[in-house]
Amino acid sequence: MKYSLSAKNLVCRNLESRAGYCAGLINPDHTKEITSIVRSDSGLLSYTFNQAVTNSVVPALILKRFVVDYFAERHSPFTLWHCASKPMDEAELAELGLVHRDTLVAMAIEVQRLAGDEKVPDELRDRLEIVAVGGEQLAEYGELQARALEGTREAPQIRKFYQKLADIPEHKRSRLKYYMARLDGEAVASGCLFASADALGIYDLQTVEAHQGKGIGLALFHHLLAQALHSHHKYAVALTPENRQDAYLDAGFFAVGQVSRYRYEP
């Protein structure tokens, strides 16, 4: 595998596919695509599940008509992921109401080259359990994902998504695999794998604030890597903040580019 633009495209295609898949589970047929833009509408008032992904620099007028005006008419927030190597014009985006949130590092690896380590710190041994999330536990998983945004309008929208997801038969959402870490029986961390046609993506890794810094998130990360190693996928991909990429690099991932994230709030 050449760690170049083609590798970054793996990350972006997985991101596009996940956005459309998640939205489509609760709002079918509301992912649309034109040249260089994929727009996914979950039907929720959520910037987590309403997303647009660009793979080249898009004229501001096209972005406005196809994405911004669409969500503005629905009074709905959304997230724009800009995957192209050439940046968008920040001033033009600001005029459209799109605020730059952060820039993430795109990571990719051939699965067979992963170097996972499922050993946990001694102080967590016999206390930490990592489990696959079934339908009856999806609301609890959603609670973990929402907790970091408590007090915002986004938190109840995240809970609502997972409540709706729990009503969908597992075989209809089989490309999403959710995992939780429990410490002394308490759910304290969560993460997800998403299978696209050409890669397995790692998403949503999050640890409850009171339990951060104990190695729980790292243990969950390595558990997800173990699932990838036992899958049929050839590649694994991820997006991570620059200050959190060391765990990925240690596991064998390569940094293959950057993806900028913007948010629109009506």
RATAPE-V663933 format. One record per pair of residues at least 24 apart in sequence whose C-alpha atoms are under 10 Angstrom apart, sorted by sequence separation. I is the first residue (numbers start at 1). J is the second residue. If there is no record, write none. Layout:
<<I J> <I J>>
This chain:
<<16 40> <58 82> <138 162> <139 163> <176 200> <188 212> <23 48> <37 62> <57 82> <72 97> <137 162> <138 163> <139 164> <175 200> <176 201> <177 202> <178 203> <180 205> <222 247> <23 49> <37 63> <41 67> <45 71> <50 76> <51 77> <52 78> <53 79> <54 80> <55 81> <56 82> <57 83> <58 84> <137 163> <138 164> <139 165> <178 204> <179 205> <180 206> <181 207> <190 216> <191 217> <202 228> <221 247> <222 248> <225 251> <22 49> <23 50> <35 62> <39 66> <40 67> <50 77> <51 78> <52 79> <53 80> <54 81> <55 82> <56 83> <57 84> <69 96> <135 162> <136 163> <138 165> <139 166> <180 207> <189 216> <190 217> <201 228> <221 248> <21 49> <22 50> <23 51> <34 62> <38 66> <39 67> <49 77> <50 78> <51 79> <52 80> <53 81> <54 82> <55 83> <56 84> <57 85> <60 88> <68 96> <135 163> <138 166> <183 211> <188 216> <189 217> <192 220> <200 228> <19 48> <20 49> <37 66> <38 67> <41 70> <45 74> <47 76> <48 77> <49 78> <50 79> <51 80> <52 81> <53 82> <54 83> <55 84> <56 85> <57 86> <58 87> <59 88> <60 89> <64 93> <68 97> <137 166> <138 167> <188 217> <191 220> <192 221> <199 228> <218 247> <222 251> <19 49> <20 50> <37 67> <41 71> <44 74> <45 75> <46 76> <47 77> <48 78> <49 79> <50 80> <51 81> <52 82> <53 83> <54 84> <55 85> <56 86> <57 87> <58 88> <59 89> <63 93> <68 98> <135 165> <136 166> <189 219> <190 220> <191 221> <218 248> <221 251> <18 49> <19 50> <20 51> <39 70> <43 74> <45 76> <46 77> <47 78> <48 79> <53 84> <55 86> <56 87> <57 88> <58 89> <61 92> <135 166> <136 167> <189 220> <190 221> <193 224> <200 231> <19 51> <20 52> <34 66> <39 71> <44 76> <45 77> <46 78> <47 79> <56 88> <57 89> <60 92> <64 96> <134 166> <135 167> <191 223> <192 224> <193 225> <200 232> <18 51> <19 52> <33 66> <43 76> <44 77> <45 78> <46 79> <47 80> <59 92> <60 93> <63 96> <64 97> <135 168> <183 216> <191 224> <195 228> <199 232> <200 233> <19 53> <32 66> <44 78> <54 88> <135 169> <182 216> <193 227> <199 233> <200 234> <201 235> <202 236> <203 237> <16 51> <32 67> <41 76> <60 95> <61 96> <135 170> <181 216> <193 228> <198 233> <199 234> <200 235> <201 236> <202 237> <203 238> <204 239> <205 240> <15 51> <16 52> <17 53> <42 78> <60 96> <134 170> <144 180> <181 217> <195 231> <197 233> <198 234> <199 235> <200 236> <201 237> <202 238> <203 239> <204 240> <15 52> <16 53> <41 78> <141 178> <196 233> <198 235> <199 236> <200 237> <201 238> <202 239> <203 240> <15 53> <16 54> <40 78> <141 179> <181 219> <195 233> <198 236> <199 237> <200 238> <201 239> <202 240> <16 55> <39 78> <40 79> <141 180> <181 220> <198 237> <199 238> <13 53> <39 79> <138 178> <140 180> <141 181> <180 220> <12 53> <39 80> <137 178> <138 179> <179 220> <195 236> <12 54> <13 55> <38 80> <137 179> <138 180> <181 223> <194 236> <12 55> <37 80> <38 81> <134 177> <135 178> <137 180> <144 187> <193 236> <194 237> <37 81> <133 177> <134 178> <143 187> <144 188> <145 189> <179 223> <193 237> <37 82> <132 177> <133 178> <134 179> <144 189> <145 190> <179 224> <193 238> <9 55> <132 178> <133 179> <141 187> <144 190> <145 191> <178 224> <36 83> <131 178> <132 179> <133 180> <140 187> <141 188> <143 190> <144 191> <177 224> <36 84> <131 179> <132 180> <133 181> <141 189> <142 190> <130 179> <131 180> <132 181> <141 190> <130 180> <131 181> <140 190> <141 191> <177 227> <129 180> <130 181> <131 182> <129 181> <130 182> <128 181> <129 182> <130 183> <128 182> <129 183> <127 182> <128 183> <129 184> <127 183> <128 184> <129 185> <126 183> <127 184> <128 185> <129 186> <130 187> <133 190> <125 183> <126 184> <127 185> <128 186> <129 187> <132 190> <133 191> <148 206> <124 183> <127 186> <128 187> <130 189> <131 190> <132 191> <133 192> <145 204> <147 206> <148 207> <124 184> <128 188> <130 190> <132 192> <145 205> <147 207> <148 208> <145 206> <147 208> <148 209> <144 206> <145 207> <147 209> <144 207> <145 208> <144 208> <16 81> <15 81> <15 83> <12 81> <12 82> <13 83> <12 83> <11 83> <12 84> <9 83> <8 83> <9 84> <8 84> <8 85> <77 154> <5 84> <5 85> <130 216> <129 216> <111 199> <128 216> <110 199> <111 200> <130 219> <131 220> <109 199> <124 214> <129 219> <130 220> <108 199> <123 214> <124 215> <128 219> <129 220> <108 200> <123 215> <124 216> <128 220> <131 223> <108 201> <121 214> <130 223> <12 106> <107 201> <120 214> <121 215> <130 224> <11 106> <107 202> <120 215> <121 216> <124 219> <10 106> <11 107> <120 216> <8 105> <9 106> <10 107> <11 108> <8 106> <10 108> <120 218> <121 219> <7 106> <8 107> <9 108> <10 109> <119 218> <120 219> <7 107> <8 108> <118 218> <119 219> <120 220> <7 108> <117 218> <118 219> <7 109> <117 219> <118 220> <120 222> <116 219> <118 221> <119 222> <3 107> <117 221> <118 222> <119 223> <3 108> <116 221> <117 222> <118 223> <3 109> <47 153> <48 154> <116 222> <117 223> <118 224> <1 108> <2 109> <46 153> <47 154> <48 155> <115 222> <116 223> <118 225> <1 109> <45 153> <46 154> <49 157> <114 222> <116 224> <117 225> <118 226> <1 110> <45 154> <46 155> <48 157> <49 158> <116 225> <117 226> <44 154> <46 156> <47 157> <48 158> <115 225> <116 226> <45 156> <46 157> <47 158> <114 225> <115 226> <116 227> <45 157> <46 158> <49 161> <114 226> <116 228> <44 157> <45 158> <48 161> <116 229> <44 158> <46 160> <111 225> <114 228> <115 229> <46 161> <111 226> <114 229> <44 160> <112 228> <113 229> <44 161> <111 228> <112 229> <43 161> <111 229> <112 230> <42 161> <110 229> <111 230> <111 231> <111 232> <112 233> <113 234> <114 235> <111 233> <112 234> <113 235> <114 236> <110 233> <111 234> <112 235> <113 236> <110 234> <111 235> <112 236> <109 234> <110 235> <111 236> <109 235> <110 236> <111 237> <108 235> <109 236> <110 237> <108 236> <109 237> <107 236> <108 237> <109 238> <107 237> <108 238> <106 237> <107 238> <108 239> <116 247> <106 238> <107 239> <116 248> <105 238> <106 239> <107 240> <115 248> <104 238> <105 239> <106 240> <114 248> <115 249> <116 250> <117 251> <26 161> <104 239> <105 240> <106 241> <114 249> <115 250> <116 251> <25 161> <26 162> <103 239> <104 240> <105 241> <106 242> <114 250> <115 251> <116 252> <103 240> <104 241> <105 242> <114 251> <115 252> <23 161> <26 164> <103 241> <104 242> <105 243> <107 245> <113 251> <114 252> <115 253> <22 161> <25 164> <26 165> <102 241> <103 242> <104 243> <105 244> <106 245> <109 248> <113 252> <114 253> <25 165> <102 242> <104 244> <105 245> <108 248> <109 249> <112 252> <113 253> <26 167> <104 245> <107 248> <108 249> <111 252> <26 168> <107 249> <109 251> <110 252> <111 253> <22 165> <25 168> <109 252> <110 253> <108 252> <109 253> <110 254> <107 252> <108 253> <109 254> <107 253> <108 254> <109 255> <25 172> <106 253> <107 254> <108 255> <109 256> <25 173> <106 254> <107 255> <108 256> <105 254> <106 255> <107 256> <108 257> <105 255> <106 256> <107 257> <22 173> <105 256> <106 257> <107 258> <21 173> <105 257> <106 258> <22 175> <104 257> <105 258> <106 259> <21 175> <22 176> <104 258> <105 259> <21 176> <103 258> <104 259> <105 260> <103 259> <104 260> <18 175> <102 259> <103 260> <104 261> <18 176> <102 260> <103 261> <101 260> <102 261> <103 262> <100 260> <101 261> <102 262> <100 261> <101 262> <102 263> <99 261> <100 262> <101 263> <98 261> <99 262> <100 263> <98 262> <99 263> <100 264> <97 262> <98 263> <99 264> <97 263> <98 264> <99 265> <97 264> <98 265> <94 262> <96 264> <97 265> <98 266> <93 262> <97 266> <94 264> <93 264> <22 194> <85 257> <87 259> <88 260> <90 262> <21 194> <84 257> <85 258> <87 260> <83 257> <84 258> <85 259> <18 193> <21 196> <83 258> <84 259> <85 260> <18 194> <82 258> <83 259> <84 260> <17 194> <18 195> <82 259> <83 260> <17 195> <18 196> <81 259> <82 260> <83 261> <15 194> <17 196> <81 260> <82 261> <14 194> <16 196> <17 197> <80 260> <81 261> <82 262> <14 195> <15 196> <80 261> <81 262> <14 196> <79 261> <80 262> <81 263> <13 196> <14 197> <18 201> <79 262> <80 263> <13 197> <14 198> <78 262> <79 263> <80 264> <13 198> <14 199> <18 203> <78 263> <79 264> <10 196> <13 199> <14 200> <15 201> <77 263> <78 264> <79 265> <10 197> <11 198> <14 201> <77 264> <78 265> <10 198> <11 199> <14 202> <15 203> <76 264> <77 265> <78 266> <10 199> <11 200> <76 265> <77 266> <10 200> <11 201> <75 265> <76 266> <10 201> <75 266> <72 264> <74 266> <71 264> <72 265> <73 266> <71 265> <72 266> <71 266> <68 264> <68 266> <55 259> <54 259> <53 259> <53 261> <52 262> <51 262> <51 263> <51 264> <47 262> <48 263> <47 263> <47 264> <47 265> <46 265> <45 265> <45 266> <14 236> <15 237> <14 237> <15 238> <11 235> <14 238> <15 239> <10 235> <11 236> <12 237> <10 236> <11 237> <12 238> <10 237> <11 238> <12 239> <7 235> <10 238> <11 239> <8 237> <7 237> <1 235> <11 256> <10 256> <11 257> <7 254> <8 255> <9 256> <12 259> <7 255> <8 256> <9 257> <11 259> <7 256> <8 257> <4 254> <6 256> <7 257> <8 258> <3 254> <4 255> <5 256> <8 259> <3 255> <4 256> <5 257> <3 256> <4 257> <2 256> <3 257>>
